[in-house]
Amino acid sequence: MIKFGTGGWRAIIAEDFTFYNVKLLGSAIAAYIKENNYQKKVVVGHDYRFLSGRFSRALAESLVESGLKVLFMEEAAPTPMVMLAVAENNLNIGAAVTASHNSAEYNGVKIFVEGGRDAPQEVTDRLEELCLDLEPINYQRGSFFELIEESAISYYNNKNNYLDSIFSLVDQKLIREKHFKILFNPMYGVAKDIMLMCLASLRCYVDTINDYRDTMFGLNMPAPDKELLGDMKFQMRRGNYDFGLATDGDSDRMALIDRAGNFIDPNNLLKLLYYYLKEYRQEKGGIVRNLTTTHILDRMAAHYGEIYREVPVGFKHISQAMETDDLLLGGESSGGLKIRGHINGKDGILAAVLAVEMIAKTGKTIQEILAEIEAKFGYLYFYKINFSYNQTDKARLIKLLFVDKIQFDFAAVKNLSGKKINKISYQDGLKYYFTDQTWLSIRFSGTEPLLRIYLEMKTEREAKLVVDFIKKQLKI
């Protein structure tokens, strides 16, 4: 069964993610294109995951067999490069074979639409419907390489175009003058080559770790999260680096590490970059964040007289809001962000280079800039925790949270008596907004079998009291 979540279709290899289903999706994409009278050409890319190259070739073969032509990314490529390829060729549809930051047993497909945007739900819903009605077409025209010779499939490489887009958005001269020493961790993903090309052009000295293809990702997830970047802390101190950068498996998310080896929380990264764009680059525009991302961004936008928006989880909502309201920056607490003027989606490589420019321009340490932000806009303690579940647990939790709509009596908890609810939203999971500008979100992941709890409270102690209370109420 093919089911799309917030970040495309992802499934376990050899269970639901099979060559049969990939070819079936190819037939569905072709049918969708034909029923909408779209251009009969699709771009296809892939990452470094197990069999991603073969899966992407199978997808391309299926598309050609259904009467389409394919631009095939010549090498494993960052997802942002595939999105750019869709936009610069004025295509209606593109696809990348990737499961992003999921663990090694997963693979998946992300779908993009006009302008290189993440496919909206109405598109992925229609593809799911078509998959139920279709079967993969049996190949008659030949293998992938025979189709290359026929020019039904053409190799495509847009590295230079992608680098040009990034360089157009940063002060190259300023960065080159600093000769930064950087530790880069691509987490066995596809960012290594393009990031090294980019940073070398900016006259940075770069050392790398976890920089080769490992389809097991070092027995971890290729996610730039604090708990998965512990090896960088030791390396940072030993190598006397100015700062460190890490990207996820398909390069649409990134993490920043300061010179002491401290992980910069993605919420803080968003605050840093928005503050930098407003205070130092004097850019105009507001922000959009998803509903599990720091509300300090709202305070910042209000301070600058700009609008701010909250949208459901899924970067497609952020991209849409940025276009509709001409916003400057959009981001999510998982490390994805976008700025105006680049691709219509998140890009970890651009985010990394913008952070490099920020450090070059301000002449301050990351911690010094964060202290400035806290002094101006206040502090909230952000906390998140995940809980795995089986199908019985999920059914029970869905009933409790979204059918019975359990009401949490926070005021009855010792030391939380002053916690008053302003409003409750079921737009995307369950979210409580409190009168003291704190909040709590409970939702099922759209990419993994996890129940996620996010919150921002006045203090760490208050956050842990709330989480302990929720765990008891939900029996998790």
N, C-alpha and C positions, 0 to 999 in steps of 0.2 A: 504493500500500500504506500502511495506517495502522499505525504502530508507536509505542507509548508508551515514553518513557524515564523518567529520574528526575524530570523536570519537565514531564510531560505529553507530548502529541504535538506534535512540531515538524518542519517540513519546508520545503523551498524552494518559494516561491510559483511556481505554474505548472508545477512538476514533480510532486511528490506533494501539495503543498498546493493543492488546486483546489476549485472550487465543488462539483464532483461528489463529491469525498471528504468535504467538510464536510457535505453533505446525507446522504451515506452514514453518517457518524458520528451524525448526528441520528436516522436510522432505527435505528441500533444502540442508542443511548441509550434510545429509546422501547421497543424490544424488551426491553432489560434491565429497565426499570422494570416492564413488564407481566409478565415472567416471575417477578418478585419481589413482585408485588402492591403496589408502592410507590405513593405519592401521585402522581397524574398531573399534576404541575406541576413546571416546571424554571425556574430563574433563569438568564439569559444576559447576560453582560457582554462588554466588549471594550476594547482599548487604542487607541493612536493609530497603530498600524502601517498600512502600505499596505493598503487595502481591508478593514481589520478591521471597520469598520462594516457593509459589505456582506456580508462573510462571516458576521458574527453574525446579520444579518437572514436570511440563507439558512439558517443553523442553526435559527433560531427557526421559520421557515416549515416546515422539515422536521419539527420536533418537533410542530407543530400538525397537519400533514398526517397524522402518525402517531397522532393522537388525544389529544395532550397540550395543556395550557395553558402559557403562558410569561409569566414576569415578566421584562421586558426593561429592563436598566439604561438610563435615559433618555439619559445622556451617557457618553462614554468614561470609564471608572472604574478606579481602582486595584484590582488583584486582591484585596487584603484587604477591600475594600468588597463585592466579589462573594461572598467567603467568608462575611462577616457576613450578607449577604442570605440565603444558604442557611440559616444557623443561625437567624436571627430569624423566618424563615417556616416553620421546622420541615420543610424539604424534604429529600428523599432524595438529590437530584442537582442540581448546578449546573455551569455551564460558563463559562469566560472565553476569548475569542479573543485570544490573546497568545502571543508567543514570548519574552516576558520580556526578557532582556539579549542575545539573539542578534542578529546583524547584520541589516541591512535586507532582505536577500533571503528571510529566513525569516518564516513566521508559524506559528501553532500553536493548540492548544486545551488548556487545563487543565481537568480534571474534579474536582469536589468532591462529597463525600458528606455524610451526616448530621453536623450540628454544624459544617458548613463546613470539614471536614477535606480534605486532599489525598486523592484516591482511592487506596486501597491496591492492591497489584499484582494481587490476585485480581479486582478490579473492572476494571482496565484490560486484563488478560488476557482477560476475558470479552468486553469491548467489541471487542477485536481479533478474537476468534473470530466474533462476530456480524457484523462488517464483511466477513468472508470469505464469509458465507452469504447476505447481504442485498444488495439494490439500493435506491438512493434511490427513494422514492415520488414519482411524478409529481404535481405540484401541480394540485389541482382547486378548492381552496377560495378561491384568490385571492392577491393580492400581500400583502406585509408590511403595508402601510398599510390594505388592506381588512380584514385580520385584526385590526388595531388597532380598527377601527370595529365589528367583530363581538365585541370583547372576548375573543377567543381569545388575543390578546397584549395585555398591559397594561404600560404604562410604570411603572418603579419607581425611586425615588430615596431612598437611605438615608444621605445625607450627614450629617444631624443626628444620627442614631443612631450613626453611626461616630464622629463627633466626641465625642459623649457618652461612648462607650466609652473613648476615649483620655483624655479629661479626668478620668474617674473613677479613673485609675491614676496621675495625677501631681499634684503640689502646685502648683496654678495660681497661688495667691496669691504663693508664693515666687518663681516665675518672673516674674510681672508686676512685682515690685519691682525687678528687675534691668535692665529695658529693654535687653536685649541687641541688639547690631547684628550681623546674620547675613547671610552670603552663601549663597544657595541655588541649587543647580544640579539641575534635574529631568531633565537630559540628554534634552530633547525628549520626555519621557514624560508620563504622566498625573497625576503627583503635584502639579503646580504649584498648581492651584486649591485643593485640599483642604489642602495644606501652608500656603499663604498664609492661608487662613481660620483654620487652627489657630494659627499663630504670631502673627497679628494679634490673635486673642483673648487671647493671652498677653502682649500689649503689647511684642512684639519688633519691631524695625525691620529690614525684610528687603529686600535687593536680590537680583535674580535674573539668571542668565545661562542661555543655551540653554533658554529658557522658552516656546518656541512649537512648534507641531506641525511637525516635519520628518520625513517618512517615511524619509529617508536617514540620520537621526541624525547630521548633520554629517559624514557619510562615516566614521563610527566605529561601534562597538558601544555601545548605551546601558547600559553596565556600570560601576558605580562603583568601578573599579579604579585603582590608582595611576597607571599609564601612560596612562590616558584622562582624567585630571583635572588635567593640567598647566596648563590655562588658569586654574584656580582659584588656583594658587600666586601668580601675578602679581597677580590681582585682590585676593586677601586682603591682600597687602602694601600695595597702592595704596589700598585702601579702609579700612584700619585697622579690620577687623572683629574681633569677639570670637572667632568661629569660623565654620566653613563646614559646610554639609550638602549631600549629593548623594544622589539616589535613582536606581534603575534604571528601565528602560522601563515596567514595570508596577507599580513602587513597593513591591515586597516585599523589596527589599534597599536598604541605605543605606551611606554612608561619612561619616566625620567628619574634618574638617580643622582643625588647631589654628590659633591666631592668627598664627603665623609661616608658615603655608602648608604645614605638614608633613602628609602623609597619615597617618592613623592606621590601621595594619593591622587588618583585621577580627578577627584573633585578639586583638589588644590591645583592641579595642572590647569584645569579649566579656569579657575579664578586667576591664576598667574597670567595666562595668555589673554584673557579678556581685559584684565587690568593693564597689561602691557600695550595691547592694541588701543586702548582708550587713553591712557596716561602718556605714553611715549610716542605712539604713532598717530595719535589724534584722529583715529578712525571714527566714523559715524556708524551707528547701528546698534540694535538691541541683541538679545540673546534668546535662544530656545534650548530647553533642556527636557529630558524625559522625566517622568514622575518619580524616578528613584535617584535623582541627582540633586546635589546640594542646592538649597534655597538661598544660600548666600549670593548666588548669581543674580537672583531677583533684586536683592538689596542694591547690588552694584549697578545694575541697569537703571533702577529707579534713581539712584544718586546722579547718574549721568543724563537723566532725562530721557532715557530710552525705554522702549517697550520690552517686555519679557513674556515668554510663552512656555506653557507646560503641555507636553504631548505624551501619548502612550509610549511604552517601550517598543523599540524597533526603529532603526535609524531612518527608515523611509519617511516616518512622521516628522523627524527633524529636518530632513532635506526639503520636504514639502513646505513646512512652515518658513524656512529660510527664504525660499523662493517667493512665497506669497507675501511676506512682510518685509522682504529685502533686509534680512537680519545679518549681523556681522559674524556671529559665532554660534554654533550649535554643538551640543555635546551630551555625553552620557557618562555615568559613574563607572562604567566598565573600561574606559580609556579611549573611546572613539570620539573624534571631533572633526568638525568641518569649519572652514572659514570661507567667507564670500570670495568669489572669483576663481575658484579651483573646480575640481570635479563635483558632481552632485551627490556626494556621499562621503563617508568618513575615510580618512587617509592618515595612517600612522607615520608615513615617511614625511609628509608635509608637516604634520604636527611636530615631529622631531626637529626638523630644520627651523621651524618657527621658534621653537624653544631655544635652539642654538643662537638665533638672532637676538632673542630676548636677553640672554645672558651677555652677549656681546655688547648690546646697546646700553643696558642699564649699568654695567660695570659693578653690579652687586651680586652677592651670593643669592641662591634660591631662597634660603631661610630669611635673609634680610628683606626680600620682596614680600614673602609671605607675612612677615611681621608688620610691614606697612599695610597690607590688605586687612589683617586682623584689627589693627588700630583704627582703620577707617570704617570697616563694615561689620565688625563684631565676629563672634565665634560660635559655631555649633559643632558638636561632636558627631561625626558620621560613623555609623556602624552597620555592617551587613553580615548575615550568617545564612548558610544554606543547609537544607535538610533533604536527604534522599528519601524516597518512598517507594513502596510497591503499589500495585494497582488497587488493592484493598484500602490502603492508607489514603490514596488519592481520592477514591470515591467518598470516603468518610470526610476528608477535609473539604472537598467541594461542597458536600451537603451542609457541613457546619458553617462554612464561610459564605457561600453564595446562594444557598437555598434557605436554610434556617436563618442566615444572616446574624450570626452570633454578635451580641453587643458586649464589648469589653468594658467593664466598670473600673477604669483606671483610678478613679477617686477613692475606691475602696482599698487600694494598695498602700501600705505604709510608705511614707515619704513620696507618694505620688498624689496626695490629696488635692493638690492645687492644679492638677493636670485636667484642664477643661477642653472639651471637644468643640471645635468651631464648625467643622462639617465632615461628612463621610462621603467618599466617592467609590463607585464600583466601575469606573471607566475602564480600568485595566487592573484586574485584581481588586484588592481592598486597600483603601488609603484613608488614614485619619489625619486631619489637619487640626492642630491644637491652637488655642488662642494665644499661646506664647511664641508662635511662629515655629514651633517644632512639628515634626510629622513622623508617621509610621506607615510603611507600605508592606503588604503581604501579597505575593503573587506567585503563580507557577511559572517557571522558566519556559520560554518559547523555543529553547534549543537543546535543553537537557532535562532529564527526569529529576528535577529539584524544585522544592518549595523555597522561595527566597524571601527573607525578611530584611528590609532596609529601614533605617531611621536616622533622624538627626535630632539630638537632644541638647540641652544646655550643657550637660557634663557627661563624662564617661560613666560615672556611677548611675546617673539617671537612665542612660541608655541600657545598661545591663539590667537594671531593675525592670524596665519595660520588657526586654527580651525574655527574662526569666518568667515574668507574668504571662506572656503570650505562649511560651512553651508549655506551661502548666495548663493553660486554658485549652490549648489544641492537643495536648498529650503527645508532644513530639520530642 
